[in-house]
Amino acid sequence: MAISRRFFVIGAAGLGLTACGPKSSFHREAGSGLDEGGFGNPTMHNTMLHSGQISLAQIMSRRFHAEVPSMVNFAFDSATLDQKAMKILAMQAHWMKQFPELRYKIYGHTDAVGSAAYNYRLGQRRANAVKRALVRLGVPSATIEAVVSRGETQPLIVSEGKEPANRRTVTEISGMVRRGTVMDGQYARIIHRQYVASAREAHAVEN
């Protein structure tokens, strides 16, 4: 009897898994998670940004993966978003609307069942479905610069069978909406803007 082997692939795509645990920042107290209790990280990031050691997109990408689930999954041979997927996309949309400076790419993936050509088309359908949902949730269409299919080529778990973990889309930050317009203090302004917004949300909940 043949034994099916499944191997975990550890790589950049795995970031989406680690993002599923923490609650989104808008479910916590005002300003929590921005600097983990101090001003060290924002100060460090601002210094690295303006010294050219890191881009604003890289800083915000780290925050996106830390604060929001970046991945949604699909049923076999389907591009339909279920209730769990829509809940995750609502969290993504809420986060994305706070940062109009950023642009995004959505990557569609499949398991290995079926031909490579069919799976490429299925991955594209999944990515398109996620973009449509995010736009309906209020994310400006122009900030999603591309939807890309990876088909069956980048599995999280290497398997020739029906593997639920591989049937997914991943939302990634790809850059800035207007390249070349990041001025001194841009990251500091983003931090300040989010503190103000979160404080207003907390005040509204209390009243």
C-alpha positions in Angstrom: 0.0 0.0 0.0 1.4 3.4 -1.0 2.2 5.8 1.8 1.4 9.4 1.2 4.2 11.7 2.3 3.6 15.3 3.4 6.5 17.7 3.9 6.3 21.2 5.5 7.9 23.9 3.5 9.4 26.7 5.6 9.8 30.0 3.8 8.5 33.5 3.3 5.0 32.2 2.5 4.9 30.9 6.1 4.6 34.4 7.4 0.9 34.3 6.8 0.5 31.4 9.3 2.2 33.3 12.1 -0.2 36.2 11.6 -3.3 34.2 12.3 -2.8 34.2 16.1 -2.8 37.8 17.4 -6.0 39.8 17.4 -6.1 42.8 15.1 -5.0 46.1 16.6 -8.5 47.5 16.6 -9.6 44.9 19.1 -7.1 46.1 21.7 -6.7 49.3 23.7 -5.8 52.5 22.0 -2.3 52.5 20.6 -1.4 49.0 21.8 1.1 47.1 19.7 2.5 50.1 18.0 5.8 50.0 20.0 5.3 47.2 22.4 5.2 49.5 25.4 8.0 51.9 24.5 9.1 54.3 21.8 12.1 52.1 20.7 10.7 50.5 17.6 9.1 53.6 16.0 12.3 55.5 16.7 14.5 52.8 15.3 12.3 52.3 12.2 12.2 56.1 11.5 16.0 56.2 11.8 16.5 53.2 9.5 14.0 54.6 7.0 15.8 57.9 6.6 19.2 56.4 6.6 18.2 54.1 3.7 18.6 50.9 5.7 15.0 49.9 5.2 12.0 51.1 3.2 8.6 52.2 4.6 7.0 49.4 2.7 9.2 46.8 4.5 8.4 48.3 7.9 4.7 48.3 7.2 4.8 44.8 5.7 6.2 43.5 9.0 3.4 45.2 10.9 0.8 43.9 8.5 1.9 40.3 9.1 2.1 40.8 12.8 -1.4 42.4 13.2 -3.6 40.9 10.5 -4.0 37.4 9.0 -2.7 37.7 5.5 -4.0 34.4 4.2 -7.5 32.9 3.5 -8.2 29.4 2.4 -10.7 27.8 0.0 -12.6 24.6 -0.4 -11.4 22.1 -3.0 -11.7 23.3 -6.6 -13.4 26.5 -5.4 -12.9 30.2 -5.6 -15.8 30.9 -3.3 -15.1 32.9 -0.1 -16.8 31.3 3.0 -17.7 33.1 6.2 -14.3 32.5 7.8 -12.5 33.9 4.8 -14.8 37.0 4.8 -14.1 37.6 8.4 -10.3 37.6 7.7 -10.8 39.9 4.7 -12.8 42.3 6.8 -9.8 42.5 9.1 -7.4 43.0 6.2 -9.7 45.8 4.7 -9.8 47.6 8.1 -6.0 47.6 8.3 -5.5 48.6 4.6 -7.9 51.5 4.8 -5.8 53.0 7.7 -2.8 53.3 5.4 -3.7 54.8 2.0 0.1 55.3 1.3 0.5 51.6 0.6 -0.2 49.3 -2.3 -0.8 45.6 -2.3 -0.6 42.4 -4.4 -2.8 39.3 -3.9 -1.3 35.9 -4.7 -3.6 32.9 -5.5 -2.4 29.3 -4.8 -3.8 25.8 -5.3 -3.0 22.3 -4.3 -1.5 19.9 -6.8 -4.6 18.1 -7.9 -5.4 18.8 -11.6 -3.2 20.1 -14.4 -0.8 23.0 -14.0 -2.8 25.0 -16.5 -6.1 24.5 -14.7 -4.5 25.3 -11.3 -3.0 28.5 -12.7 -6.5 29.6 -13.7 -8.0 28.5 -10.4 -5.3 30.5 -8.5 -6.2 33.6 -10.6 -9.9 33.2 -9.8 -9.1 33.0 -6.1 -7.0 36.1 -6.2 -9.6 38.0 -8.2 -12.3 36.9 -5.7 -10.3 38.3 -2.8 -9.7 41.6 -4.6 -13.4 42.0 -5.4 -14.2 41.3 -1.7 -11.7 43.8 -0.4 -13.0 46.5 -2.8 -16.6 45.8 -1.7 -15.3 46.3 1.9 -14.0 49.8 1.0 -10.4 49.3 -0.1 -9.7 51.5 -3.1 -9.2 49.4 -6.2 -6.2 51.4 -7.2 -4.2 50.4 -4.1 -4.4 46.7 -5.2 -1.9 46.9 -8.0 -2.0 43.3 -9.1 -3.6 39.9 -8.6 -1.2 37.1 -9.4 -1.6 33.3 -9.7 1.1 31.0 -8.4 -1.0 28.0 -9.2 0.4 24.8 -7.6 4.0 26.0 -7.8 4.4 27.3 -4.2 2.8 24.9 -1.7 3.0 25.3 2.0 2.9 21.6 2.3 4.4 19.4 -0.5 1.7 16.9 -1.3 0.3 15.5 -4.5 -3.2 15.1 -2.9 -5.9 17.4 -1.7 -4.1 19.7 0.7 -6.3 22.3 2.4 -3.3 24.5 3.5 -2.2 25.0 -0.1 -5.6 26.2 -1.3 -5.1 29.8 -0.3 -4.5 33.4 -1.2 -1.9 35.6 0.4 -2.2 39.4 0.6 1.2 41.2 0.6 2.3 44.9 0.7 4.2 45.6 -2.5 5.2 49.2 -2.1 3.9 52.8 -1.9 1.0 54.3 -3.9 3.1 57.3 -4.9 6.7 56.3 -5.2 9.3 58.8 -4.3 7.1 60.9 -2.1 8.2 59.6 1.3 9.4 62.7 3.2 11.2 63.0 6.5 9.0 61.9 9.4 6.6 59.8 7.2 6.7 56.8 9.5 6.3 59.0 12.5 3.3 60.6 11.0 1.8 57.2 10.3 2.3 56.2 13.9 0.8 59.4 15.2 -2.2 59.1 12.8 -2.9 55.6 14.1 -2.6 56.6 17.7 -5.3 59.3 17.1 -7.6 57.0 15.2 -7.3 54.2 17.8 -8.0 56.7 20.7 -11.1 57.9 18.9 -12.3 54.3 18.5 -11.7 53.5 22.1 -13.6 56.7 23.2 -16.5 55.8 20.9 -16.8 52.3 22.4 -16.7 53.7 26.0 -19.5 56.1 25.3 
